Amino acid sequence: MTAPEQAVRAAVEAARDWAEAAPGSRAQTLTAVADALEAARAELVELADAETHLGETRLNGELTRTTFQLRLFAEQVEAGAFYDARIDAADPDWATGPRPDLRRYRAALGPVLVFAASNFPFAFSVAGGDTASAWAAGCPVVVKAHPGHPRLSRRTAEIITGVVPAGVFGLIEGEQEGVEALNHPGIAAAAFTGSVRGGLALARIAAERPVPIPFYGELGSVNPVVVTPGAAKARGEEIAKGYAGSLTLGAGQFCTNPGLLFAPASLVDPIAEQVGAAATAPMLNDRIESGYLSGASRLGELPGIRKVVWPDEGTAAPRLLTMSLEAFDADREAAGEECFGPLGLVVTYERLEDVAGVLAELPGQLTTSLHAEQDEAPGLADLAEALVERSGRVLWNQWPTGVSVTHAMQHGGPFPATTTPATTSVGTAAIERFLRPVAYQNWPQELLPPPLRDDNPWGVPQRH
């Protein structure tokens, strides 16, 4: 039996018991995983730093985010609101005809396959948000480890396995193994964070199975930012510093990296000064660095491009390009393609009203941002609408490289930023991806799931 076959079979065998476990029991398990990871913090951070070069400060913060996510989802499990239990008692006088007893709630989908990401070795990896939200929904998880941090993945898996019930978690490694697991009939849904090419290939497999399954892929984004003339005049230096800081944070290896900036030409030099002064940080691995350098080289040769900050070809240092709005619009598919790393493209405009039309033609994004003065707001309706149409999160006078784990967070956007724009991979709403609605009509109390019974043994919210 192959590793994927073994892991998925174990998940299938565990699925019913895990889904039917009382909320308090599942919540305790999520909390226990968080505690176990916390207890191994020093060891895990050392392993992560050796494999990703992200530094202890960043990795400690990310591990804290990971344990926080697990505890936050544990709270959601205990609260039980995600079941969305709705009870309509029988009513012979219902306006459209006699109404039967109807009870609807959201049930766990079944085993979930999670493809770990490279750039967040804790928060989007083995014990990351996809895993935590699937567990919270009542779904066992099989994680396909990312090859960028294999030792960390294995050690994290060992820690988890020592805490969770058998079959509720499994780890597999290898590209073909991931495809084998995705094709397994026991897998009910999959989640992915990574490249457009890889994500689309997996999404196609999920859709072409004999029984297609939901595939929640986060694929990439250049996260356009617009700076108005008023903001550039009032806060030019501040904006230049903020943009450079966001662009180069973590060597630009964030899915929310603001790679595309629309601004007056007056901002190019201040931004160039800040980007040029930014330190060069090691990238996650040689493959990602090579991809960054080849992507930068391709963008640097586009018609109308001017290289403003352009270090030696062989270094992964931050880079800055600029071109006019007209030149960008003429070649927007190529110019608007993501270059994963610390590269920014400043598109200069003369009339702000021309920017909305160009934005409307861009592909879907995770985020869009607007830097403007308050007194400009009344005239920005068309621009704001264009930003909202293109992304899942819109920011006002802030930078996108910070995705808070909250109830209201939306981390997802129109295709190709994600394959399923109606969902999020960050925040408590992420649990909804791994649930499906089921309605029971005229069923006896003894056969109803606990959230729909009159005595409500789990104490979940019920809408009557």
C-alpha positions as CSV (number, residue, x, y, z in Angstrom):
1,M,0.0,0.0,0.0
2,T,1.4,3.4,-1.0
3,A,1.8,6.2,1.6
4,P,-1.0,8.3,0.0
5,E,-3.3,5.2,0.0
6,Q,-2.5,4.4,3.6
7,A,-3.0,8.1,4.8
8,V,-6.3,8.5,3.0
9,R,-7.7,5.2,4.1
10,A,-6.9,6.1,7.7
11,A,-8.6,9.4,7.3
12,V,-11.7,7.8,5.8
13,E,-11.8,5.4,8.8
14,A,-11.5,8.3,11.2
15,A,-13.9,10.6,9.5
16,R,-17.2,9.7,11.1
17,D,-15.9,9.6,14.7
18,W,-14.1,12.9,14.2
19,A,-17.2,14.6,12.7
20,E,-19.5,13.2,15.4
21,A,-17.1,14.1,18.3
22,A,-18.6,16.6,20.7
23,P,-17.4,20.1,20.1
24,G,-15.6,20.2,23.4
25,S,-13.6,17.2,22.5
26,R,-12.5,18.5,19.1
27,A,-11.7,21.9,20.6
28,Q,-9.5,20.2,23.2
29,T,-7.6,18.4,20.5
30,L,-6.9,21.6,18.5
31,T,-5.8,23.3,21.7
32,A,-3.6,20.3,22.5
33,V,-1.9,20.6,19.1
34,A,-1.2,24.3,19.8
35,D,0.2,23.5,23.2
36,A,2.5,20.8,21.8
37,L,3.8,23.0,19.1
38,E,4.4,25.8,21.6
39,A,6.4,23.3,23.8
40,A,8.6,22.5,20.9
41,R,9.0,26.2,19.8
42,A,12.8,26.4,20.0
43,E,13.4,23.1,18.1
44,L,10.8,24.0,15.4
45,V,12.1,27.5,14.8
46,E,15.7,26.3,14.5
47,L,14.6,23.7,11.9
48,A,12.5,26.2,10.0
49,D,15.3,28.7,9.9
50,A,17.8,26.2,8.6
51,E,15.5,25.2,5.7
52,T,13.9,28.6,4.8
53,H,16.4,31.3,5.9
54,L,13.5,33.4,7.2
55,G,15.1,34.3,10.5
56,E,14.2,33.5,14.1
57,T,12.2,36.8,14.6
58,R,9.9,36.2,11.7
59,L,9.6,32.5,12.4
60,N,8.8,32.9,16.0
61,G,6.0,35.4,15.0
62,E,4.7,32.9,12.5
63,L,4.6,30.1,15.0
64,T,2.7,32.3,17.4
65,R,0.2,33.0,14.6
66,T,-0.1,29.3,14.0
67,T,-0.9,28.4,17.6
68,F,-3.2,31.3,17.8
69,Q,-5.1,30.0,14.7
70,L,-5.5,26.6,16.3
71,R,-6.9,28.1,19.5
72,L,-9.2,30.5,17.7
73,F,-10.7,27.6,15.7
74,A,-11.0,25.7,18.9
75,E,-13.2,28.5,20.2
76,Q,-15.3,28.4,17.1
77,V,-15.8,24.7,17.5
78,E,-17.1,25.2,21.1
79,A,-19.3,28.1,20.1
80,G,-20.9,25.9,17.3
81,A,-22.3,28.8,15.3
82,F,-20.7,27.4,12.1
83,Y,-23.2,24.5,12.1
84,D,-25.8,27.2,11.1
85,A,-28.6,25.0,12.6
86,R,-32.0,26.0,11.3
87,I,-35.2,24.5,12.6
88,D,-38.6,25.0,11.0
89,A,-41.4,23.2,12.9
90,A,-44.2,21.7,11.0
91,D,-46.9,24.3,10.1
92,P,-50.1,23.3,8.3
93,D,-51.0,26.9,7.7
94,W,-47.7,27.9,5.9
95,A,-48.5,30.4,3.1
96,T,-47.2,28.2,0.3
97,G,-48.9,25.1,1.6
98,P,-48.5,22.8,4.6
99,R,-44.9,22.9,5.8
100,P,-43.2,19.7,7.0
101,D,-40.7,19.6,9.9
102,L,-37.4,20.8,8.3
103,R,-34.1,20.9,10.0
104,R,-30.9,22.1,8.2
105,Y,-27.3,22.3,9.3
106,R,-23.8,22.1,7.9
107,A,-22.1,18.8,8.1
108,A,-18.4,17.9,7.6
109,L,-17.4,17.2,4.0
110,G,-15.0,14.4,4.9
111,P,-11.2,13.9,4.5
112,V,-9.4,17.0,3.2
113,L,-6.1,17.1,1.3
114,V,-3.9,20.1,2.1
115,F,-1.0,21.2,-0.1
116,A,1.4,23.0,2.2
117,A,3.0,26.3,1.0
118,S,6.7,27.2,0.8
119,N,6.7,30.8,2.1
120,F,4.9,30.2,5.4
121,P,6.5,27.0,6.9
122,F,4.2,27.2,9.9
123,A,1.0,29.3,9.2
124,F,0.3,27.8,5.7
125,S,2.0,24.5,6.1
126,V,1.5,21.3,8.1
127,A,-0.4,22.7,11.1
128,G,-1.5,25.9,9.3
129,G,-4.8,27.5,8.7
130,D,-6.1,25.0,6.1
131,T,-5.4,22.1,8.5
132,A,-6.9,24.0,11.5
133,S,-10.1,25.0,9.7
134,A,-10.6,21.5,8.3
135,W,-10.2,19.9,11.7
136,A,-12.6,22.5,13.2
137,A,-15.2,21.5,10.6
138,G,-14.9,17.9,11.6
139,C,-12.7,16.7,8.7
140,P,-9.6,14.6,9.0
141,V,-6.6,16.0,7.1
142,V,-3.9,14.6,4.9
143,V,-1.1,17.1,4.3
144,K,1.2,17.0,1.3
145,A,4.4,18.4,2.7
146,H,6.2,21.2,0.8
147,P,9.7,20.1,-0.4
148,G,11.1,23.4,0.7
149,H,11.1,22.4,4.4
150,P,10.9,18.6,4.6
151,R,12.6,18.1,8.0
152,L,10.3,20.8,9.6
153,S,7.3,19.1,8.1
154,R,8.2,15.7,9.4
155,R,8.9,17.0,12.9
156,T,5.7,19.0,13.0
157,A,3.8,15.9,11.8
158,E,5.4,13.8,14.6
159,I,4.2,16.3,17.2
160,I,0.7,16.4,15.8
161,T,0.5,12.6,15.5
162,G,1.3,12.3,19.2
163,V,-1.8,14.4,20.1
164,V,-4.6,13.8,17.7
165,P,-6.7,10.6,17.3
166,A,-5.5,8.0,14.8
167,G,-6.4,8.9,11.2
168,V,-7.3,12.5,11.9
169,F,-3.9,13.6,10.5
170,G,-1.5,12.1,8.0
171,L,1.6,13.4,6.1
172,I,2.7,12.5,2.6
173,E,5.6,13.8,0.6
174,G,6.3,14.0,-3.2
175,E,4.6,15.5,-6.2
176,Q,3.3,12.2,-7.5
177,E,2.1,11.2,-4.1
178,G,0.1,14.5,-3.9
179,V,-1.5,13.7,-7.2
180,E,-2.3,10.2,-6.1
181,A,-3.9,11.4,-3.0
182,L,-5.9,14.1,-4.9
183,N,-7.3,11.4,-7.2
184,H,-8.2,9.1,-4.3
185,P,-12.0,8.7,-4.0
186,G,-11.7,9.1,-0.2
187,I,-10.7,12.7,-0.4
188,A,-13.6,15.1,-0.3
189,A,-11.9,18.5,-0.8
190,A,-8.5,20.0,-1.3
191,A,-6.7,23.2,-0.3
192,F,-3.6,24.7,-2.0
193,T,-1.4,27.7,-1.7
194,G,1.2,28.2,-4.4
195,S,1.9,29.1,-8.0
196,V,-0.7,29.7,-10.7
197,R,0.8,26.9,-12.9
198,G,0.8,24.3,-10.1
199,G,-2.5,25.3,-8.7
200,L,-4.3,25.1,-12.0
201,A,-2.9,21.7,-12.8
202,L,-4.2,20.4,-9.5
203,A,-7.5,22.2,-9.9
204,R,-7.9,20.4,-13.2
205,I,-7.3,17.0,-11.6
206,A,-9.8,17.8,-8.9
207,A,-12.4,18.8,-11.5
208,E,-11.8,15.8,-13.8
209,R,-12.1,13.1,-11.2
210,P,-15.0,10.6,-11.7
211,V,-16.5,12.5,-8.7
212,P,-15.2,16.1,-8.8
213,I,-14.4,17.7,-5.5
214,P,-14.0,21.3,-4.3
215,F,-10.5,22.7,-4.8
216,Y,-9.6,25.8,-2.8
217,G,-6.5,27.2,-4.5
218,E,-4.7,30.5,-3.7
219,L,-2.6,31.0,-6.8
220,G,-1.0,34.4,-6.9
221,S,-1.5,38.1,-7.0
222,V,0.3,41.4,-7.8
223,N,-1.9,43.3,-5.4
224,P,-2.3,46.7,-7.2
225,V,-1.9,49.9,-5.1
226,V,-3.2,53.3,-6.3
227,V,-1.8,56.5,-4.9
228,T,-3.8,59.7,-5.7
229,P,-2.2,63.0,-6.5
230,G,-3.4,64.5,-3.2
231,A,-1.8,61.7,-1.2
232,A,1.5,61.9,-3.2
233,K,1.7,65.6,-2.5
234,A,0.7,65.4,1.2
235,R,2.6,62.2,2.2
236,G,5.0,61.4,-0.6
237,E,8.0,60.4,1.5
238,E,5.8,58.4,4.0
239,I,4.2,56.5,1.1
240,A,7.5,55.8,-0.5
241,K,8.9,54.4,2.7
242,G,5.8,52.4,3.4
243,Y,5.7,50.9,-0.1
244,A,9.4,49.9,-0.1
245,G,9.0,48.3,3.3
246,S,5.9,46.3,2.2
247,L,7.5,45.4,-1.1
248,T,10.8,44.0,0.4
249,L,9.3,42.5,3.6
250,G,10.4,38.9,3.8
251,A,12.4,39.3,0.6
252,G,9.1,40.0,-1.2
253,Q,7.9,36.4,-0.7
254,F,4.4,37.2,0.4
255,C,1.2,36.4,-1.6
256,T,0.1,39.9,-0.7
257,N,3.3,41.6,-1.9
258,P,2.3,45.0,-3.5
259,G,4.1,44.4,-6.8
260,L,2.2,46.9,-8.8
261,L,1.8,50.6,-7.9
262,F,-0.1,53.3,-9.9
263,A,1.2,56.7,-8.9
264,P,2.1,60.2,-10.1
265,A,5.6,60.3,-11.6
266,S,6.8,62.4,-8.7
267,L,6.9,59.3,-6.5
268,V,9.3,57.3,-8.6
269,D,12.5,58.9,-7.3
270,P,11.5,58.8,-3.5
271,I,10.5,55.1,-3.9
272,A,13.7,54.3,-5.8
273,E,15.7,55.8,-3.0
274,Q,13.9,53.6,-0.4
275,V,14.0,50.4,-2.5
276,G,17.7,51.0,-3.4
277,A,18.6,51.3,0.3
278,A,16.7,48.1,1.3
279,A,18.8,45.2,2.4
280,T,19.1,42.1,0.3
281,A,17.6,39.1,2.2
282,P,18.1,35.4,1.3
283,M,15.2,33.8,-0.5
284,L,13.5,30.6,0.5
285,N,15.5,28.4,-1.8
286,D,17.5,28.3,-5.0
287,R,14.5,27.5,-7.2
288,I,12.5,30.5,-5.9
289,E,15.5,32.8,-6.3
290,S,16.0,31.5,-9.9
291,G,12.4,32.2,-10.6
292,Y,12.6,35.7,-9.2
293,L,15.7,36.5,-11.3
294,S,14.2,35.1,-14.5
295,G,10.9,36.9,-13.9
296,A,12.7,40.2,-13.2
297,S,14.7,39.8,-16.4
298,R,11.6,39.2,-18.5
299,L,9.8,42.3,-17.0
300,G,12.9,44.4,-17.5
301,E,12.9,43.8,-21.3
302,L,9.3,44.8,-21.9
303,P,8.6,47.8,-24.2
304,G,8.4,51.1,-22.3
305,I,10.0,49.8,-19.2
306,R,12.7,51.8,-17.4
307,K,15.0,50.1,-14.9
308,V,15.2,52.4,-11.9
309,V,16.8,50.2,-9.3
310,W,18.6,47.3,-11.0
311,P,21.4,45.5,-9.2
312,D,23.7,43.0,-10.8
313,E,21.8,40.3,-12.6
314,G,23.0,37.5,-10.3
315,T,21.7,39.0,-7.0
316,A,18.3,38.6,-5.5
317,A,18.4,42.2,-4.3
318,P,15.2,44.4,-4.5
319,R,14.4,45.9,-7.9
320,L,12.2,48.7,-9.2
321,L,10.8,49.3,-12.6
322,T,8.6,52.0,-14.0
323,M,6.5,52.6,-17.1
324,S,3.7,54.9,-18.2
325,L,0.1,54.0,-17.8
326,E,-0.3,53.9,-21.6
327,A,2.7,51.5,-22.0
328,F,1.3,49.3,-19.3
329,D,-2.2,49.2,-20.8
330,A,-0.7,48.2,-24.2
331,D,1.0,45.2,-22.7
332,R,-0.9,44.7,-19.4
333,E,-1.0,40.8,-19.5
334,A,2.8,40.6,-19.5
335,A,3.5,43.7,-17.4
336,G,0.9,42.6,-14.8
337,E,2.3,39.1,-14.3
338,E,3.5,38.3,-10.8
339,C,7.2,38.2,-10.1
340,F,7.5,36.4,-6.8
341,G,10.1,38.4,-4.9
342,P,11.1,42.0,-4.0
343,L,10.3,43.6,-7.4
344,G,8.0,46.5,-7.8
345,L,6.6,48.1,-10.9
346,V,5.5,51.8,-10.7
347,V,3.0,52.7,-13.4
348,T,2.9,56.5,-13.7
349,Y,-0.3,58.3,-14.7
350,E,-1.1,61.9,-15.6
351,R,-4.9,61.7,-15.0
352,L,-6.3,59.7,-12.1
353,E,-9.5,59.1,-13.9
354,D,-7.7,57.0,-16.5
355,V,-6.5,54.4,-13.9
356,A,-9.9,52.9,-13.1
357,G,-10.4,51.6,-16.7
358,V,-7.0,49.9,-16.6
359,L,-7.6,48.3,-13.3
360,A,-10.9,46.9,-14.5
361,E,-9.0,44.9,-17.2
362,L,-6.6,43.3,-14.7
363,P,-7.1,39.7,-13.6
364,G,-8.4,39.0,-10.1
365,Q,-6.3,39.9,-7.1
366,L,-6.1,39.0,-3.4
367,T,-5.9,42.7,-2.4
368,T,-6.1,46.2,-3.8
369,S,-5.2,49.3,-2.0
370,L,-5.9,53.0,-2.2
371,H,-3.8,55.8,-0.7
372,A,-5.7,59.1,-0.7
373,E,-6.6,62.1,1.3
374,Q,-10.0,62.2,3.1
375,D,-11.1,65.3,1.1
376,E,-10.5,63.3,-2.1
377,A,-13.0,60.5,-1.1
378,P,-16.1,62.0,-2.7
379,G,-14.5,61.9,-6.2
380,L,-13.2,58.4,-5.9
381,A,-16.3,56.3,-6.3
382,D,-15.4,54.9,-9.8
383,L,-11.9,54.0,-8.7
384,A,-13.1,52.4,-5.5
385,E,-15.6,50.3,-7.5
386,A,-12.8,49.1,-9.8
387,L,-10.7,48.1,-6.8
388,V,-13.5,46.2,-5.2
389,E,-14.3,44.4,-8.5
390,R,-10.8,43.1,-8.8
391,S,-10.0,41.8,-5.3
392,G,-11.2,40.2,-2.1
393,R,-9.8,42.7,0.3
394,V,-9.5,46.5,-0.3
395,L,-7.3,48.7,1.9
396,W,-7.4,52.4,2.6
397,N,-4.1,54.1,3.4
398,Q,-2.5,50.8,4.5
399,W,-0.3,48.2,2.9
400,P,-1.4,44.6,2.2
401,T,1.5,42.6,3.6
402,G,-0.3,41.7,6.9
403,V,-3.2,39.3,6.9
404,S,-4.8,39.4,10.3
405,V,-6.4,36.2,11.6
406,T,-9.9,37.5,12.5
407,H,-13.6,36.8,12.1
408,A,-13.9,39.4,9.3
409,M,-10.8,38.7,7.3
410,Q,-11.1,37.8,3.6
411,H,-8.1,36.2,2.0
412,G,-9.2,35.2,-1.4
413,G,-10.3,37.0,-4.6
414,P,-11.5,36.7,-8.2
415,F,-9.8,34.2,-10.4
416,P,-6.9,33.7,-10.9
417,A,-6.0,34.9,-7.4
418,T,-8.1,32.0,-6.1
419,T,-10.0,29.2,-7.8
420,T,-13.0,29.8,-5.5
421,P,-13.5,33.5,-4.9
422,A,-16.5,33.0,-2.5
423,T,-14.2,31.6,0.2
424,T,-11.3,32.6,2.4
425,S,-8.2,30.7,3.5
426,V,-7.6,33.0,6.5
427,G,-9.9,33.9,9.4
428,T,-12.7,31.9,11.0
429,A,-14.8,31.9,7.8
430,A,-12.3,29.5,6.4
431,I,-14.1,26.7,8.2
432,E,-17.0,27.1,5.7
433,R,-15.0,25.6,2.9
434,F,-15.2,22.1,4.5
435,L,-18.9,21.9,5.3
436,R,-22.0,21.1,3.3
437,P,-25.6,21.8,4.1
438,V,-28.0,18.9,4.8
439,A,-31.7,19.2,5.5
440,Y,-33.7,16.6,7.5
441,Q,-37.4,16.4,6.8
442,N,-39.7,14.8,9.4
443,W,-37.0,12.7,10.9
444,P,-37.2,11.2,14.4
445,Q,-35.3,12.9,17.1
446,E,-33.1,9.8,17.7
447,L,-31.7,9.9,14.2
448,L,-31.0,13.6,14.0
449,P,-27.5,14.9,14.4
450,P,-27.0,16.6,17.8
451,P,-27.1,20.2,16.5
452,L,-30.7,19.6,15.2
453,R,-32.3,17.9,18.2
454,D,-34.8,19.6,20.4
455,D,-32.8,18.9,23.5
456,N,-29.7,20.4,21.7
457,P,-27.1,18.3,23.6
458,W,-24.1,20.3,22.2
459,G,-25.7,23.6,23.1
460,V,-25.1,25.1,19.6
461,P,-27.1,28.1,18.4
462,Q,-30.4,27.1,16.7
463,R,-32.5,29.4,14.5
464,H,-36.2,28.6,15.0
